[in-house]
């Protein structure tokens, strides 16, 4: 089926929940054009252009250097573009530098990548028009806590980390939050990462009586722990964070390992028509392709809403929810997605699937 027909089916679905479609908008897409992040930048450009073409929106590509010194040039390029809004922004440095100028111009910015809580706090305080599709830095811990409370509240729980800053801080945030609601782990430990085996750790877990283990460690260490527990015939259920959504290294992940992570949007029902059209056009919906597509769609619908309300685009962005390939999106008062993108997933036969309904994939 041709791209125009398939994506028109998706647009028709949007029309059912949105105001009448108006003309497209002029949009700045800020992403690395060269350097080590050029591949990610190309994903953003491709996803944005694929959606923009359906509504006659105009995309202005602006290179992002990801260096603090490039902030002034980036701000000048954005203001000179005449864009009504901007998306992309892989790097905190450039985004932070341009936000004051975007505020003066009334140009909302949607980041697909930056998770800094400090930057968002500053943006809210100074009324900078920053919104994000990427989750906040604290969102992962909140989602993990929710998953543990919903599924493991009455289980003998262990919390382990690998001593790295991210792992230690994540596990500490989970432990503190659980303590506030009266959940105390039967075992906590910091293990040594990047070892060939973790039999000693597994035996300590068994001795403690823990049957359900949250680990802040990476995919390879988690795979080794799961392998050694199976070999020692020690029944434990392992759950990790977003870092488990990675490739296998030396040891494959065991079936049944859980991860609180962001599902692959390309496998969702919402994205199916667009994914089909993209692949027919020779575009694989990897990485930031679908988030960029969603950001353009979101802004186009917000422009429709703004014209209906005779309001600013930033005001319309706070309405919704707007249907997208990432699911319905609505921003809360902190300019974050109301619905967390994180979900409890389970590793099954080579991929993560929905832990609540593993038979239907993920």
C-alpha positions in Angstrom: 0.0 0.0 0.0 1.5 3.4 -0.9 2.7 5.7 1.8 0.1 8.4 1.1 -2.8 5.9 1.6 -1.4 4.3 4.7 -0.5 7.5 6.5 -3.8 9.0 5.4 -5.5 6.3 7.4 -3.5 7.4 10.4 -4.4 11.0 9.9 -8.0 10.1 9.5 -7.8 8.6 13.0 -6.4 11.8 14.3 -9.2 13.8 12.8 -11.8 11.9 14.9 -10.3 13.3 18.1 -8.9 16.7 16.8 -10.3 20.0 15.5 -10.6 20.4 11.8 -7.2 20.2 10.0 -5.7 23.5 9.0 -2.5 24.2 7.1 0.8 22.8 8.3 3.3 24.7 10.4 6.9 25.8 9.9 9.0 23.7 12.2 12.7 23.8 13.2 14.2 20.4 13.6 17.4 20.6 15.8 19.6 17.6 15.6 23.3 16.7 15.0 24.2 16.6 11.3 27.7 15.4 11.7 29.9 14.0 14.4 29.3 10.9 16.7 25.6 11.6 17.0 24.9 12.1 13.3 23.0 8.8 13.0 20.6 9.8 15.8 20.2 13.2 14.1 19.3 11.6 10.9 16.6 9.5 12.6 15.1 12.7 14.0 15.2 14.4 10.6 13.7 11.4 8.8 10.8 11.0 11.3 10.0 14.7 11.2 10.1 14.9 7.4 7.9 11.8 7.0 5.1 13.4 9.0 5.5 17.0 7.8 5.0 16.0 4.2 1.4 14.8 5.0 0.2 18.1 6.2 2.3 20.5 4.1 4.4 21.5 7.1 7.8 23.0 6.4 10.9 21.5 8.1 13.9 23.7 8.7 16.9 21.5 9.6 19.3 23.1 12.1 22.5 21.4 13.1 23.2 20.7 16.8 26.8 20.7 17.9 26.2 19.3 21.5 28.9 21.8 22.8 28.2 24.6 25.2 30.1 27.1 22.9 27.6 26.5 20.1 24.6 27.9 22.0 24.7 31.4 20.6 24.9 30.2 17.0 22.1 27.8 17.6 19.8 30.5 19.1 20.5 32.8 16.1 19.7 30.1 13.6 16.5 29.2 15.4 15.3 32.8 15.5 16.3 33.4 11.9 14.4 30.3 10.7 11.0 31.9 11.2 9.8 28.6 12.7 6.7 28.4 14.9 8.1 25.6 17.1 11.2 23.4 17.4 11.8 19.7 18.1 14.8 17.5 18.6 17.5 18.7 21.0 19.5 15.6 21.9 21.9 17.5 24.1 21.3 19.5 27.3 24.0 22.1 26.6 22.4 23.5 23.4 18.9 23.3 24.7 19.7 25.2 27.9 21.5 27.9 25.8 18.6 28.6 23.5 15.6 28.5 25.8 15.7 32.2 26.8 15.7 33.2 23.2 12.8 30.8 22.4 10.8 32.2 25.3 11.2 35.8 23.9 10.1 34.5 20.5 7.2 32.5 21.8 8.6 29.4 20.2 7.8 26.2 22.1 10.5 23.5 22.1 9.9 19.7 22.4 13.0 17.7 23.4 13.0 14.0 22.4 16.0 13.2 24.6 17.0 15.5 27.4 16.0 14.1 30.8 17.6 16.7 33.1 15.3 17.5 36.1 17.3 20.6 36.9 16.8 22.1 33.4 13.1 21.5 33.5 12.8 23.1 37.0 14.6 26.1 35.6 12.4 26.2 32.5 9.2 26.2 34.7 10.6 28.8 37.0 11.6 31.1 34.2 8.6 30.3 32.0 10.7 28.9 29.2 8.5 27.1 26.7 10.1 23.6 27.1 8.1 20.4 26.8 9.5 16.9 26.6 8.5 13.5 25.2 11.6 12.0 26.9 10.8 10.9 30.4 12.2 12.9 33.3 15.2 11.8 35.3 13.0 10.7 38.2 10.4 8.9 36.0 12.2 5.6 35.9 12.4 5.3 39.7 8.7 6.2 40.0 7.8 3.5 37.5 10.0 0.9 39.2 8.4 1.7 42.6 4.9 1.4 41.1 5.8 -2.0 39.6 7.3 -3.3 42.8 4.3 -2.1 44.9 1.8 -3.5 42.4 3.4 -6.9 41.9 5.8 -7.7 44.7 4.4 -6.0 47.8 4.1 -9.2 49.7 7.2 -10.9 48.3 10.6 -11.3 50.1 12.4 -8.4 48.3 16.1 -7.8 47.6 17.6 -4.6 46.2 21.1 -4.7 44.7 23.3 -2.3 42.8 26.6 -2.4 41.0 28.3 0.5 42.7 28.1 2.9 39.7 26.5 6.3 40.3 23.4 5.7 38.2 22.8 2.2 39.7 23.4 3.3 43.3 21.2 6.4 43.0 18.4 4.5 41.3 18.3 1.7 43.9 18.6 4.3 46.8 15.6 6.2 45.4 13.6 3.0 45.2 14.6 1.9 48.7 13.7 5.3 50.2 10.3 5.4 48.5 9.5 1.8 49.6 10.5 2.6 53.2 8.0 5.5 53.3 5.1 3.0 52.6 6.4 0.3 55.0 8.2 -2.0 52.5 11.6 -3.2 53.8 13.9 -5.4 51.7 15.2 -8.6 53.3 18.5 -8.1 51.6 20.5 -5.2 50.1 24.0 -5.4 48.6 26.4 -3.8 46.2 28.0 -6.3 44.0 31.2 -6.1 41.9 30.2 -5.6 38.2 31.7 -7.1 35.0 32.6 -10.4 36.6 32.5 -13.7 34.7 30.2 -15.2 37.4 28.0 -14.1 40.3 27.5 -17.4 42.1 28.5 -15.9 45.5 25.9 -13.1 45.1 23.2 -15.6 44.1 24.0 -17.8 47.2 23.8 -14.8 49.5 20.4 -13.9 47.9 19.2 -17.5 48.6 20.5 -17.4 52.2 18.6 -14.2 52.8 15.3 -15.7 51.7 14.8 -13.2 48.9 12.8 -14.5 46.0 12.3 -11.3 44.1 15.3 -9.1 43.3 15.5 -5.6 41.8 18.9 -4.8 40.4 20.2 -1.5 39.2 22.9 -3.2 37.2 23.4 -3.4 33.5 22.1 -6.1 31.1 25.3 -8.3 31.0 25.5 -8.5 34.8 21.8 -9.2 35.1 22.1 -11.9 32.5 25.0 -13.5 34.5 23.0 -13.3 37.8 20.0 -15.0 36.1 22.2 -17.7 34.5 24.0 -18.5 37.8 20.7 -18.6 39.8 19.3 -21.1 37.2 22.5 -23.2 37.4 22.4 -23.2 41.2 18.7 -24.1 41.1 17.9 -21.0 43.2 14.4 -19.6 42.2 14.6 -15.8 42.0 12.6 -13.4 39.9 14.8 -10.6 38.6 13.7 -7.1 37.6 15.9 -4.3 36.2 15.6 -0.8 34.9 15.8 0.8 31.5 19.5 -0.2 31.0 18.3 -3.8 30.4 16.9 -2.6 27.0 20.2 -3.3 25.3 22.0 -6.0 23.2 23.3 -9.2 24.7 27.0 -9.3 25.2 28.6 -12.6 26.4 25.6 -14.1 28.1 22.1 -14.1 26.7 19.2 -12.9 29.0 17.1 -15.6 30.5 13.4 -15.8 29.6 11.3 -14.3 32.4 13.7 -11.4 33.4 11.6 -8.3 33.9 12.5 -4.7 33.0 10.8 -1.4 33.7 11.6 0.2 30.3 10.1 2.0 27.3 8.5 -0.4 24.9 9.5 -0.4 21.2 6.9 1.9 19.7 7.3 0.3 16.3 5.5 -2.8 17.6 2.5 -0.9 19.0 -1.0 -0.9 17.4 -1.0 2.9 17.3 2.1 3.0 15.1 1.3 0.0 12.9 0.0 2.0 9.8 2.8 4.5 9.9 5.5 1.8 10.4 4.1 -0.1 7.4 4.3 3.1 5.3 7.8 3.9 6.5 9.1 0.5 5.6 7.4 0.6 2.3 9.3 3.9 1.7 12.6 2.3 2.7 12.7 4.0 6.1 13.2 1.8 9.2 11.5 3.2 12.3 14.5 2.9 14.5 15.6 5.1 17.5 14.2 8.6 17.3 12.3 8.2 14.0 8.9 7.5 15.6 9.3 10.0 18.5 10.2 12.7 15.9 7.2 11.8 13.8 5.0 12.0 17.0 6.4 15.4 17.9 5.5 16.9 14.5 2.0 15.3 14.6 1.5 16.6 18.2 2.5 20.2 17.1 0.3 20.1 14.0 -2.7 19.0 16.2 -1.9 21.7 18.8 -1.8 24.3 16.0 -5.3 23.2 14.9 -6.4 23.6 18.5 -4.7 27.0 18.9 -6.5 28.3 15.8 -9.9 27.0 17.0 -9.3 28.6 20.4 -7.6 31.7 19.0 -4.8 31.0 21.5 -1.0 30.6 21.5 0.6 27.3 20.4 2.1 26.8 23.8 -1.3 27.1 25.4 -2.7 24.5 23.0 0.1 22.1 23.8 -1.3 22.0 27.3 -4.6 20.6 26.1 -5.1 17.2 24.7 -4.6 14.3 24.9 -3.5 14.3 21.3 -3.3 10.9 19.6 0.1 10.0 18.3 2.1 6.9 17.3 3.5 6.9 20.9 -0.1 6.7 22.2 -2.2 9.6 23.5 0.0 12.5 24.7 -1.0 15.2 27.2 1.4 17.4 29.2 1.0 18.0 32.9 1.7 21.3 34.7 5.4 20.3 34.7 5.4 20.0 30.9 6.0 16.3 31.2 3.8 13.5 29.7 0.9 12.8 32.0 1.1 9.0 31.2 4.6 7.5 31.9 6.2 5.9 28.9 7.7 3.2 31.1 6.1 -0.2 31.3 6.8 -3.5 33.0 8.2 -5.7 30.3 9.4 -9.4 30.3 12.1 -10.9 28.2 10.7 -13.7 26.1 12.4 -15.6 23.3 14.7 -12.8 22.2 12.6 -9.6 22.9 10.8 -7.7 25.6 7.0 -8.2 25.7 4.3 -6.8 27.9 4.7 -8.5 31.3 0.9 -8.3 31.9 0.1 -10.0 28.6 3.2 -11.7 27.2 1.2 -13.6 24.6 0.4 -10.4 22.7 4.0 -9.2 22.3 5.3 -5.8 23.2 
